[in-house]
C-alpha cells in the first residue's frame, strides 16, 4: 500500500491550483481476524483496507474529506479529483481558522518493523490445543497496521508495524471468568500455552463459593490490566495541554503543584516503543518520549498543532484529543511473582470496568471490579469476590496509598476494532496499594 499511497498523493498534489496546500493522511491494515467461542472457531476473516483523508488549505481556510479507498488506482484517482473539486467549491464559504497550524518543512521518514506473525491456521491450532476443553471466548487480530502522511510542501512519511493481539476470557459459569490479553510482534506458541495455563489455574478458585465484603478501605493489588484502566483515564483531558491551560484537567492540582503522586510514578508518552506512527496528522514529527509525570510531579503535557497555535507553545505531535497513544508507566522494584505475598491479606484485582470520573477536579474516579477478583489471606487466593464498586482518587491510588510497582510490565494494545484496528498501546506494571475505597 505504500506505493499506492504515494502515487495517489502525487496525483492529488498535481491537481492543486495557485496558493493551495494539501495534506494527505493514510490509514490502512491487512488483518486476519478469528473469533472463538467455547474454544472453537466461530468467525474467521481477512480485511485489507485503506482510508485517505485530504485537507485542502488556502490561506486560513481549510476543508477535509475522508475517502475509503478501493485500492484500484484509477477509481481512487477519480474519487480524489471529485473530492478536491467539491472542497475547492466549499472553501470560499468557510470561515478562516485562527488556530490552523501544519508542518511547512519538507521532512521524510520511513519506519517499518516486521515481526513473526502466525498464519491463521497455525494460530487456530495453537489456541484450540492450548484451550482444550475450557470455555474460551476471544478474538485474534493479526497483521500490519499502516499509516502515511504527505503534503504538497514536500513531506513524505510512512509507518508500517506488524503486531498481533489475542484478547480472550476463560469462563467458569455465569459472569465468573478470567480475562487475559497477549500482544507482541513475534508469535510464540509456547508463550501462548503458558498464558492460557496461567488463566486456567485460576478457574478452580472461581468455582468456590464467592465471598461478599462490606464497603470500606481494603489493602489491594491491581494487576496490570487494572492499572491500565486507571491510568488511561488520564487520557480524558488529564494530560492534555488544552485542558491544563483552561483549568479543566483532572490533574490540575498536580499541574499547579498543589498535589503530588508517589515518587516512583513516572508517566510518559513513548511513541518510540509503541505502535503509533512517529508523525501526527499535521505533519509534525513526534518525539520518541514526552515526559508527563516525573517522580510524582508534573513534567509536561501533550500538545497538538491547534493547541500550539492557540497558546503559543510548541507542538509535540499529540493526536486531536491530546490523549496518550503510547502510554508508558515505569515499573518499580516488586517482583510480580511476590505480589501475593506482599499483599498478604486483601483484594487481588485483575480487571476494572466501566470507569468514569466521579469528581474530575479531585481526580476521583469510579468503576467496577469484574471477572477475576479474589480475596487473599496469608498471601494465598482463598475465594472469588462478588462484584464491587470502587470510588477513589488517583492522588491516593498512585499517591499516598501506593506501596510498590512491579518490576515486570505488560504491553497492552487497545482491542478497539471500530472501523479499523487501533494503534493505541499501554505499557504498565502492577501496583500494590495499602488501601482502595470500595463503596458498594
N, C-alpha and C positions, 0 to 999 in steps of 0.2 A: 504493500500500500504506500510505501514511502515514495516510490517513483510516481505513482498516480497523484498523490497529494501535491508534490512539487510541480508536476506537469499542469495540473489544474490551477495551481497558484500562478504559474507563468501565464497561462491563458487569461485568467481574470485580470492580472495586472496589466496585460497588454490591451485591455478594453477601457482603461481609465482615460479620463479627459482632463485637460487643464491642470488645476491645483489639487485634484482629488488624491486622497491617500486611502489605501486599502490594507486592512489587517485580515488575515485568514487564520482560523484556528481549526485544527482537525482533531477528531476523537474517534478511535476505532478499536476493534478487537477481533481476534479469531479464537473463539472459545468453545470447548467441549463442556456440555452440561449433562450431569447424570443425577436424577433424583432417586432416592432409596426409601422404601417403606418395608418394615419387617425384614430388613437386610436383603431385600430383593430389588432389582431394578424396576422402576415404575415409569420413568420418562427419560430416555436419552435424547440428545440432540446436539447439533453443532450450529453456532452462529458466527457468521462473518459479516461485519457491518462497519460503516463509517459515516460520520456526520461532518459537515463543513459549515462553520459559522463565518459569514462575511460581515465585516464592519466597514462601511463606506463613510469617509470623513471628508468634509470640505470646510475649511476654516474651523469654527467651533461647532459645527453641526455634524451629527452622525446618525446613521441608521444601521440596524442589524437585521440579518436574515440567516436562519438556520436551515440548511438543506440536508436531507437524508440522501446519501449517495447511492446510486445504483451499481457503482463500480464499473460501469460501462462508460469509457471516456467521452464518446460522442454525446451520449444522453446527458452526462453530467456537465459538459461544457455548455450545452443548450440551457440547462437549468441555471447555471451561473449567469449567462447572458441575460436571461429573463429577470433574475434577482437584481442584478446591477441596474437594469433599466427601471425597475419598479422603485428601487431605493433612490436613484437619481431623480425621479419624479417627486418623491416624497421629501427630499432634503430641504428644499426652499420653505416648506410649510412647517418645519420643525424648529423649535426654539434653540438658541445657542446653548451649549452645555458648558457651564462655567468651570466644571471640575474635570473636563476632558484632559487626559494625560496618557501618552503612549510613548514607547521607546522610539527614538529617532536615530539612534546609532545603528549601523549595519553590522549586526552580530550573527555569528553562526555557531552551531554546536550539534553534535550527534552523540547520543547516549544509547547504546544497545547492550542489554545484559541478557544473555541466553542462559537457560537452565536445562536440567534433565527432566522434562515433563513426561508424564506417563501417557502411553496410548490408552484410549478409553477402555479397551478390552483388558489391558494389564491392570488398570486401576480397579475396574469392577471385580476382577478375580481376586485381587488382594483384599479389597474391602469385604466382599462376601465371605471369603475364607476366614478372615480375622474375626468377623462378627459372629460366625457360627449360628447358633440358634437364638441369639439375642435379638430383641426387638429394636433394631437400629433404624432411625429415621434421619435423613440428612440430604445434603446436596454437595456435589463435587463440581467445581468450576475450574477449568484449567486452560491455559493458553496465554499468548502475548497480549498485553494492553499497549495501545499505541496512541501517541499524542504528537501533534506537529504545530508549528507556528511559522508563518511567512508574512512579510509585509512588502509593500511597494517601495519601501525605503532601503531594501536590501537585506533584511534579516531572514535567516533560514535556520529553523531548529527542528530536531527530530528526536523522539524518545520512544524506545521500544523495550519493554521489560517482560520477561517470562515469569509467570507465577502460577501457583495453584492454591486453591482454598477448599478444604474439606470441613464442612460445618455439620455436626451431627449430634444426635442425642440417643442414649440408650434408655429405654423406658422399662420401668418395673411394672407399674399399673397406675391408671388414672393420671394424676399430674406429677407422679413421682418418677423423676428421670435424672440422668447425669448428662449435662450438656458439655460438649467439647468442641474445640476448633484446632485445626492444624493447617499451617500455611508455610510455604517455602518455595524456593526456585528449583530445588532438586528433589525428585521423588525417591523415597526410601521405604521399601515395603517392610523392613524390619522395624523402622521407627513407627510406621502406621500400626503394626501389631502391638508394639509396646504401649502406644497411646490408647488403643481400644481395650487392651487388657487392663490398663490402669483404671479406665472408666468402668469396666465390668467388675473390678474388685470392689467398687462402691455399691453395687446393686444389692448384695446381701444385707447391707446396713439399711437400705431403703425398704427392705422387706420387714424390718422391725416395726413395732407399733410407734407411730410418730408421737413426739413429745410437744406439748404446748407450754410456753413460758409466758410469764406476765410481762407487760410493758415495763421498760426500765432501761438502765445502762448496763451493758454487758461487755466483758472482755471479748475481743473478736480477732479473727484472722480473715482478711479479704484476699481471696485468690486473685491472680492477675486479671481474670475476666471482670471481676467486681471492681478492681481498681480502675480498669479501663473505663467502665461505666461512670465512675465518679469523676475522673479527671477529664473525660471527654465532655462533660457538662460545661467545662470552661470554654468550649468552642461556641457556646451560645452567648457570645458577646463578652466573655470574660477576658480573653487575651486580644481582643480587637482594639486597635488604636482609635478607631472612630468611637467605640463605646467608652473608652477611657477618657477621651477628650470631652465627651458630652456628659461625663459623670454617671453613666448608666452601666458601667461594667460591674459584674458580680464580684470582681476583685478590687473594687475601687478603694477599699480600706488598705489593701496591700499596696496598691499603686501610690497612694498618698502617704505611706509609711505609718499608718495608724494601726496596722496589724501585720503579723508575720506568720509564716508557716515554719515547720520544723527545719533545723539547719541542714538536714540530709536531703531536702527536697530540691532537686534540680530539674527543671522542665524546659524543654526546647522544642522548636520545630526543626526536625532533622531531615531535610529533603535529600541529603546525600545518601541516606541509608534506607529510604522508603521506596514506594512505587510511584509516587507523584513525579511529574516532569520537573525539570530544573529550569523552567521558564514559566512565566504567567501569561495570561491571555492578552496582556497589553504589550508583550514582547520583552519585558524586563527579566534579567537573569536572577534566579533565586539563589541566595547564599546557601552554602551547604548546611549551615546551622544558624538559627536565630535563637538566642538565649531569651527566655521569657521569665523564668524564676531561677535565681541562683542563691544557694544556701538559705532558702526560705524567704528571700527578699525579691521584690520586683526588679526585673532586669531588662525588660523590653516588651514590645508588642508587635503584632502582625499588622503590616501596613500595605494596603493595596494602592493602586495608582490613583484612584479617585480621592481617597483619604489623604494621600500625599499632597495632591494639588490643593485640596480644601484647607489643610492646616499647615502647609509649607514645610513638610517634613519629607524624609527620604523613603521611597517605596522599597519594600524588601520582598516583593513577589507574592504577597498574600493573595488568596483567592477572593472572590467577590464578597463572601461572608466574613472574611478575616477570621476564619476558623482553621484549626490545625489539620492539614493533610497528612503530616508525618509526625505525629505526637511521639515524643521521646521523654520518658520519665526515668531518670537514672536509678540504677539499682543500689542496694545497700550492702550489708555485711552478713545478714542472716542466711545461712544455707536453707534452701527450700525444704530439704529433707528434715530439717529440725523445726519446721514451723509448728507442727502439732505439739511437740514437747515444749516449745517456747510459749505456746498458747496456754497449755496446761488445763485450764478449765474455762470454758466459754463457748463461743459460736464460731464455727468454720463456715464461711460464706463463699460458695462457689460462684454465684451469679447474682446480680441485682438487675431489676427490671422496672420499666415504666417510670423512669426518673423525671423529675421536673423541679423547678425552683419553688420552694415554699416561702422564701424571703430572700429575694435577689440581693438587696443591699448588704445583707448579713452573710451572703454566700451560703445560704442554708438550702439544702435540697431534701427531697423526699422520694421514696421509691419502695419497691417490694423485694423481699428475698424470694427466690424461686428455684425450682429444681433441687440440686444437691446442696442443702444447707443442713449442717449437723450440730448436735450438742456434743461437746468434748469434755471428758473427765480424765484427769491424770494423764493428759497427752494422748488419749485414745478416743476415737469416734465411738459413741455408745448408742446414739439414736438420731433418726432424722427429725428435723423440726418442722412444724406446720408453718405455713407462710406468715410472715410478719411484715409490718411496715416500719421503715426507719425514717427519721427526720433529724438531720444533723448538719452542722456547718463544716465546710472544708477547712476552716480555721481550727477545728477540733480534729477531724479525721486525718488531715495531713499536717496538723499543727500540734496542739497541746497533748493530744491523745496518741500520737504516732510514736511507737516504741522502736520499730525497725522496719526496714525494707529488705526484701530478699535479694541475694546476690544474683540469682538467675532471673532472667526476664523472658517474657513471651512476646513474640511478634503476632499481632492480632489485626489482620486486614479486615476492613469492613466487608460484611457479607451482602451489602446492598447491591442488587442487580436490576434496580428500576431503570429502564431504558438501556443501561449498559453497566458493565462491571465497574465498581468503584475502585479508585486508586488510593483511598484513604487507609492509613495504617496507624497502629499504636504499638509501641514497644514499652512494656510496663512490667514492674516486679509485683510480687505480692506484698501485703502490708499487715503488720502486727499492730493492733490497737489496744490500748489499755481500756477503752470503752467506746461503744457506739450506742446511740439512743434509739431504742425501739419504742414505737408509740402505740401500736395496736396489732 
